[in-house]
Amino acid sequence: MKPTPTLRQLRYLVAVVDRCHFGQAADACLVSQSTISAGIQELEDLLGVQLLERTKRSVVPTPIGRAVAERARGLLREAEDLVDMAQAAGRPLAGPLHLGMIPTIGPFLLPRAMPALRAAFPDLQFYLREDQTAALLARLEAGEIDCAVLALPYPLGDAECMDLGEDRFSVVGPHGHGFAAPAAVRPEEVARENLLLLEDGHCLREHALAACELDGARRSPGFQGTSLYTLVQMVANGLGVTLLPQMAIDAGIVRGLDVEVAPLGGDLPHRRIGLVWRRTAGRKDTFRRLGEVLKAEMAAARTAG
C-alpha cells in the first residue's frame, strides 16, 4: 500500500503556509514549534519534495508547497464533514453550530429569530459570526463556519442554498422630501437623487443599485456608509436618500427619526435571503431545519410589518 500523509501533517502544512511563521502556526495548532517542524519534515520526506524554504528569519512555501497545501485544505474539510456526518447521525440537533450572517441581515433578523432557534434546538450551541459576504464564503469553504445567511444574488461557487424569502427595498428620504407610503417610488426618481450607499464590499450596495437600475445614479462621492444605522442618520440630517431592506425597517431602524419611507417600485425591488452550506457538509438536515425556522421568522416579520 502506498504511504499517505496524515491529516495532522497536512494540518501543520496548511497552518505554516497561511502564516509563513512556525511559531504562529504552532500556536494555532496547539503544539510546540518543534512538533510542527518535525511533522512537516516527515511530510516532505514522505512526498520527496521540498514544501517550505526555511531561513533563520523566515519561512516561505515553495510552489509545490502551496499546491499541496491547497489540496490539503479540501481533504481536511472533507474529513471534518465526515466527522460532522457521523456525529449528526447520533445527535443530529446537538453540539456546536457556527452560523455566519452579513451585517445587513444579522442585527435585524437575529434578535427576532434567536428565541425561536433556541426553543427549536435546545441542544445546539450557536456561535455567531458577522462579516461581509466574500469573507463568510471564504470561512465556509475553509470549514471555519458551518452555514451562513446571505443576501442574493451572489456567486456561491459550489455551496448549496436554501431560499428563505424575499426582502423588499424601501426608499428613505428626509422629512418633507415627498416620499410617502403607500405610493411607490419609481426607480427613475431615485436615479435623480443624491443616493447614500454602503461602502464597497457590502453586497447590499450592488443589490440596491441593481434593484432600481441605478448604474447612472448620482451617488454621493463624499460619503460611503459602513452600516445601515449610519446611512439613516445621514438621511435624517438632509444629506441625501438611501435604500433600506424591509427587515431593517421592521426592526425599527428609522424609529424616532424625522424621515419619510416609501416602497420602491420597479421589476426587481428586492433581494432574496438564503441559507448556504458546503455541498459536502454532513449536517444538511440540521441546516434545512434551521432554515425552516428562519424562514418562518422572516414571514412572521413581514406579516407583522
Secondary structure by P-SEA (a helix, b strand, c coil): ccccccaaaaaaaaaaaacccaaaaaaaacccaaaaaaaaaaaaaaacccccccccccccccaaaaaaaaaaaaaaaaaaaaaaaaaaaacccccbbbbbbccccccccccccaaaaaaacccbbbbbbbbcaaaaaaaaaaccccbbbbbcccccccbbbbbcbbbbbbbbbcccccccccccccaaaaaaccccccccccaaaaaaaaaacccccccccccccccaaaaaaaaaaccccccccaaaaaacccccccbbbbbbbccccccccbbbbbccccaaaaaaaaaaaaaaaaaaaaaac
